[in-house]
Amino acid sequence: MGYPALFVLVALGALVPVIPTGALVSSAAVVAFHHQSPPYGVLLVFAVSATAAFTGDLTLYWLGQRGVRSRGGSRWLEALRDRAAPERLEQAQSKLDEHGGMVLVLSRLVPAGRIPVMLACLLAELPLRRFARGDGPACLAWAATYGLIGILGGSLFSEPWKGVALAVGLTLLISASPAAWRRLRPDPQP
């Protein structure tokens, strides 16, 4: 996979959150670790991934702001609210009020956390510039985390495909863990 393809897929994954972008970054880091001089190839994967995630997030947020302000925007916002779990949205809104931009960093690292926090930012009418200031470090931390998963997986094996398989497996496990935890833990008593 080339760097332009990585950029497009990660940016598209930020816009349409069905592409496993973490697995893409981890896989690209494994390939860069094995096939290019490790510090430069891996650093390029990090830079391209972080920039693409930032570009995709800002584009999605900008589109969200336009949608909220447009005629019929309230229907669009209600449709988004219906898709997000109410308790997650309420929790994201309170954390955003409490901690500001740090919540954006954490939301990027928690699987399925980015969209409810972004929606909370839209509901709070957070300006794009302020969102960008919080999202920049979030994208850097996200790219570093998934790149590190790939490097660690890739360094364990001499054959890159084994490292890619491990990186993808770890990424999917990390992504599925919060949902599995919610299903397995007992419901709190009212």
Phi, psi and omega per residue, in radians:
M1 nan 2.310 3.114
G2 -1.506 2.902 -3.123
Y3 -1.135 -0.667 3.064
P4 -1.077 -0.684 3.116
A5 -1.149 -0.699 3.095
L6 -1.061 -0.784 3.125
F7 -1.028 -0.873 -3.094
V8 -1.081 -0.784 -3.094
L9 -1.178 -0.696 3.123
V10 -1.215 -0.750 3.111
A11 -1.103 -0.750 3.098
L12 -1.120 -0.674 3.100
G13 -1.130 -0.529 3.062
A14 -1.245 -0.585 3.128
L15 -1.370 -0.713 -3.106
V16 -2.119 1.638 -2.965
P17 -1.297 0.919 3.024
V18 -2.057 -0.202 3.102
I19 -1.482 2.222 -3.140
P20 -1.303 1.401 -3.029
T21 -1.149 -0.576 3.096
G22 -1.069 -0.724 3.106
A23 -1.154 -0.632 3.094
L24 -1.092 -0.798 -3.124
V25 -1.142 -0.776 3.121
S26 -1.064 -0.759 3.134
S27 -1.133 -0.751 3.123
A28 -1.112 -0.637 3.113
A29 -1.152 -0.685 3.101
V30 -1.080 -0.842 -3.122
V31 -1.088 -0.771 3.125
A32 -1.115 -0.646 3.138
F33 -1.111 -0.667 -3.079
H34 -1.557 -0.519 -2.975
H35 -1.945 -0.144 3.127
Q36 -2.261 2.922 3.088
S37 -1.090 2.055 -2.942
P38 -0.791 -0.817 -3.060
P39 -1.204 -0.650 -3.047
Y40 -1.331 -0.801 -3.136
G41 -1.110 -0.758 -3.135
V42 -1.178 -0.708 3.096
L43 -1.126 -0.616 3.101
L44 -1.196 -0.686 3.057
V45 -1.052 -0.779 3.121
F46 -1.043 -0.866 -3.092
A47 -1.121 -0.791 -3.135
V48 -1.125 -0.769 -3.110
S49 -1.132 -0.805 -3.135
A50 -1.116 -0.746 3.138
T51 -1.135 -0.736 3.136
A52 -1.152 -0.749 3.118
A53 -1.095 -0.743 3.119
F54 -1.095 -0.792 3.122
T55 -1.067 -0.793 3.131
G56 -1.131 -0.759 3.128
D57 -1.099 -0.792 3.141
L58 -1.123 -0.686 3.111
T59 -1.106 -0.781 3.129
L60 -1.121 -0.725 3.135
Y61 -1.155 -0.748 3.112
W62 -1.073 -0.780 3.089
L63 -1.075 -0.682 3.103
G64 -1.102 -0.734 3.098
Q65 -1.101 -0.749 3.121
R66 -1.111 -0.723 -3.139
G67 -1.120 -0.707 3.141
V68 -1.138 -0.669 -3.101
R69 -1.429 -0.244 -3.059
S70 -1.336 2.912 3.051
R71 -1.166 2.254 -3.064
G72 1.485 0.082 -3.128
G73 -1.099 -0.528 3.129
S74 -1.160 -0.620 3.078
R75 -1.158 -0.705 3.117
W76 -1.105 -0.759 3.135
L77 -1.132 -0.691 3.089
E78 -1.116 -0.681 3.097
A79 -1.101 -0.692 3.080
L80 -1.150 -0.741 3.122
R81 -1.051 -0.687 -3.139
D82 -1.150 -0.542 -3.138
R83 -1.335 -0.537 -3.142
A84 -1.500 2.456 3.088
A85 -1.114 2.227 -3.059
P86 -0.975 -0.709 -3.125
E87 -1.185 -0.614 3.106
R88 -1.206 -0.687 3.131
L89 -1.154 -0.760 3.120
E90 -1.120 -0.725 3.113
Q91 -1.113 -0.742 3.130
A92 -1.105 -0.726 3.141
Q93 -1.099 -0.783 -3.127
S94 -1.184 -0.676 3.110
K95 -1.165 -0.642 3.110
L96 -1.125 -0.753 3.097
D97 -1.103 -0.668 -3.061
E98 -1.343 -0.790 -2.963
H99 -2.032 -0.132 3.100
G100 1.108 -2.313 -3.016
G101 -1.094 -0.429 3.138
M102 -1.077 -0.514 3.118
V103 -1.114 -0.617 3.112
L104 -1.107 -0.682 3.117
V105 -1.087 -0.860 -3.125
L106 -1.149 -0.654 -3.114
S107 -1.139 -0.528 3.133
R108 -1.253 -0.503 -3.097
L109 -1.567 -0.403 -3.140
V110 -1.549 2.136 3.121
P111 -0.984 2.341 -3.126
A112 1.128 0.359 3.132
G113 -1.714 -0.352 -3.031
R114 -1.204 -0.784 -3.056
I115 -1.171 -0.823 3.094
P116 -1.060 -0.643 3.126
V117 -1.227 -0.689 3.096
M118 -1.104 -0.707 3.102
L119 -1.133 -0.692 3.079
A120 -1.093 -0.664 3.082
C121 -1.109 -0.725 3.099
L122 -1.117 -0.759 3.137
L123 -1.135 -0.593 3.116
A124 -1.414 -0.023 -3.123
E125 0.986 0.739 3.086
L126 -1.168 2.209 3.141
P127 -1.098 2.637 -3.124
L128 -0.991 -0.712 -3.117
R129 -1.081 -0.742 3.125
R130 -1.204 -0.683 3.074
F131 -1.054 -0.760 -3.127
A132 -1.100 -0.676 3.126
R133 -1.103 -0.588 3.096
G134 -1.461 -0.558 -3.070
D135 -1.348 -0.487 3.129
G136 -1.010 -0.975 3.087
P137 -1.080 -0.566 3.123
A138 -1.105 -0.753 3.139
C139 -1.199 -0.644 3.081
L140 -1.105 -0.809 3.137
A141 -1.122 -0.699 3.131
W142 -1.111 -0.841 -3.132
A143 -1.112 -0.693 3.123
A144 -1.142 -0.740 -3.123
T145 -1.100 -0.893 -3.103
Y146 -1.272 -0.526 3.028
G147 -1.137 -0.710 3.117
L148 -1.135 -0.699 3.066
I149 -0.999 -0.779 3.127
G150 -1.133 -0.758 -3.128
I151 -1.120 -0.779 3.133
L152 -1.100 -0.757 3.097
G153 -1.139 -0.708 -3.115
G154 -1.246 -0.516 -3.116
S155 -1.346 -0.283 3.139
L156 -1.341 -0.400 -3.025
F157 -2.173 2.587 3.104
S158 -1.430 -0.399 3.131
E159 -1.747 2.185 -3.049
P160 -1.025 -0.602 -3.067
W161 -1.105 -0.560 3.113
K162 -1.206 -0.699 3.082
G163 -1.135 -0.702 3.088
V164 -1.087 -0.789 -3.140
A165 -1.064 -0.764 3.116
L166 -1.141 -0.757 -3.142
A167 -1.087 -0.770 3.115
V168 -1.124 -0.761 3.122
G169 -1.068 -0.786 3.108
L170 -1.104 -0.721 3.136
T171 -1.101 -0.771 3.125
L172 -1.151 -0.670 3.097
L173 -1.106 -0.781 3.113
I174 -1.092 -0.709 -3.120
S175 -1.187 -0.615 -3.085
A176 -1.470 -0.312 -3.048
S177 -1.012 -0.836 -3.121
P178 -1.060 -0.722 3.133
A179 -1.153 -0.722 3.116
A180 -1.124 -0.715 3.121
W181 -1.073 -0.752 3.135
R182 -1.105 -0.640 -3.136
R183 -1.304 -0.593 -3.054
L184 -1.489 -0.494 -3.099
R185 -1.326 2.588 3.136
P186 -1.227 2.590 3.103
D187 -1.178 2.397 3.092
P188 -1.165 2.498 -3.140
Q189 -1.335 2.389 -3.137
P190 -1.242 nan nan
